[in-house]
Amino acid sequence: MENYTMEGRTYRYYGKEAPLYPFGYGLSYTTFQYRDLVLSPPVLPICANLSVSVVLGNTGQRDGEEVVQLYLRWEQASVPVPRWQLVAFRRVAVPAGQETKLSFQVVAEQRAIWAQDWRLEPGTFTLFAGGQQPGQQRRVPSEVLSAQFTVTGAARPLRGC
């Protein structure tokens, strides 16, 4: 085998067709609402980490657990990349009618692309936060919030940071 590309071989690289059972699939006995997605800083140097916070509220009448998922999308990478990549997740128990603020760290290594070696590139990125993958359809509604951030500086090998 000489072609090691993953394009067309895994759902992360398929076209618009979603997997039958994506990560986080399942039902809940309550409903959740996401709000106040904050990315800090919104413009960061090429080797810097991104801080993310989001507020998760249980809007139902029962206590429940939600798997909060963060996905990253490269807007204009120089090589083929997944539609989005899971960069963080956490199972959170939220009592009925309560809210909790969650904090995550997206490290520079999670933005690296493979181009004969692991590289960091400048550009615009979109971060998604929610209880499912972006664009996923399922019976229980779950919104996915998104926000963009920009990485500045010259492209460099990951080991150069």
C-alpha positions in Angstrom: 0.0 0.0 0.0 1.5 3.3 -1.0 -1.4 5.7 -0.4 -1.7 6.4 3.3 -4.2 9.3 3.1 -7.3 8.9 5.1 -9.5 10.7 2.6 -12.5 8.6 1.8 -11.6 6.0 4.4 -13.0 7.5 7.6 -16.0 9.6 8.4 -13.8 12.5 9.4 -12.9 12.9 5.7 -16.2 12.0 4.0 -18.2 14.6 2.1 -21.4 15.9 3.5 -22.7 12.5 4.6 -22.7 12.1 8.4 -21.9 8.8 10.2 -24.8 6.7 11.4 -23.8 6.8 15.0 -21.5 9.8 15.6 -19.5 10.5 18.7 -21.8 11.4 21.6 -24.9 9.8 20.0 -27.7 9.0 22.3 -30.8 10.2 24.0 -31.4 12.0 27.3 -34.4 12.4 29.6 -33.8 16.1 29.8 -32.8 19.0 27.6 -29.7 21.2 27.6 -28.9 24.7 26.4 -25.5 26.2 25.6 -24.7 29.8 25.7 -21.9 32.3 26.1 -19.1 30.6 24.1 -16.0 32.7 24.7 -12.6 32.2 23.0 -9.6 33.9 24.6 -7.7 35.4 23.0 -9.6 35.8 19.7 -6.3 36.5 17.9 -3.4 34.4 19.1 0.3 33.8 18.1 1.1 30.6 16.2 2.4 28.7 19.2 -0.1 29.9 21.8 -3.0 27.9 23.4 -6.6 28.9 23.2 -8.8 29.2 26.3 -12.5 28.3 25.8 -15.5 28.7 28.1 -19.1 27.9 27.6 -22.2 27.9 29.9 -24.3 24.7 29.9 -27.8 24.8 31.4 -30.2 21.9 32.1 -33.5 23.3 30.9 -35.4 20.1 31.6 -37.2 18.8 34.7 -34.8 16.0 35.5 -31.2 15.8 36.5 -29.0 14.8 33.6 -25.5 14.3 32.2 -24.3 15.9 28.9 -21.2 15.1 27.0 -19.9 18.6 26.1 -17.8 18.4 22.9 -15.4 20.8 21.3 -14.6 20.5 17.6 -12.1 22.5 15.5 -12.3 23.3 11.8 -9.5 24.7 9.7 -10.9 27.3 7.3 -8.0 27.2 4.7 -5.4 24.6 5.5 -2.6 24.0 2.9 -3.3 20.2 2.9 -6.4 18.1 3.2 -7.8 18.0 6.8 -10.9 16.6 8.4 -14.1 18.6 8.2 -13.7 19.0 11.9 -11.7 17.4 14.7 -12.7 16.6 18.2 -10.3 18.5 20.5 -12.0 18.2 23.9 -14.9 16.6 25.6 -16.2 16.2 29.1 -19.2 14.5 30.7 -20.9 16.9 33.0 -23.7 16.2 35.5 -26.1 19.2 35.7 -29.1 19.2 38.1 -32.5 20.2 36.7 -32.9 23.9 36.3 -29.2 24.6 37.0 -26.3 26.0 34.9 -22.5 25.4 35.0 -19.7 27.2 33.4 -17.1 25.0 31.8 -13.5 25.9 30.8 -11.3 24.1 28.3 -7.8 24.6 26.9 -7.1 23.9 23.2 -3.4 23.5 22.9 -1.3 24.5 19.8 -0.6 20.8 19.1 -4.3 20.2 18.4 -4.1 22.7 15.5 -1.2 21.0 13.9 -1.5 19.5 10.4 0.5 16.8 8.8 2.6 17.9 5.8 5.6 15.6 5.8 5.9 16.6 9.5 3.6 18.2 12.0 3.2 21.9 11.3 1.3 24.8 12.7 -0.2 27.3 10.2 -1.6 30.7 10.6 -5.2 31.4 9.5 -8.8 31.4 10.6 -10.3 28.6 12.6 -13.8 27.8 13.8 -14.4 26.2 17.2 -17.7 24.4 17.8 -19.1 23.6 21.3 -22.2 21.5 22.0 -23.6 18.2 22.8 -23.1 16.7 19.3 -21.0 17.2 16.2 -21.7 20.2 14.0 -24.6 19.7 11.6 -25.7 16.4 13.3 -29.4 15.5 13.2 -31.0 13.7 16.1 -34.3 13.5 17.9 -33.4 15.4 21.0 -32.5 19.0 20.0 -29.0 20.1 21.0 -27.6 23.3 19.7 -24.0 23.7 18.7 -22.4 27.1 19.2 -19.5 28.3 17.0 -17.0 31.1 17.1 -14.0 32.0 15.0 -10.5 32.8 16.1 -7.4 33.8 14.1 -3.8 32.5 14.4 -1.0 34.9 13.4 2.6 34.4 12.6 4.6 32.4 10.1 4.0 28.7 9.5 6.5 26.5 11.5 7.2 22.9 12.5 5.4 21.9 15.7 8.6 21.0 17.3 9.8 24.7 16.8 7.3 26.0 19.4 
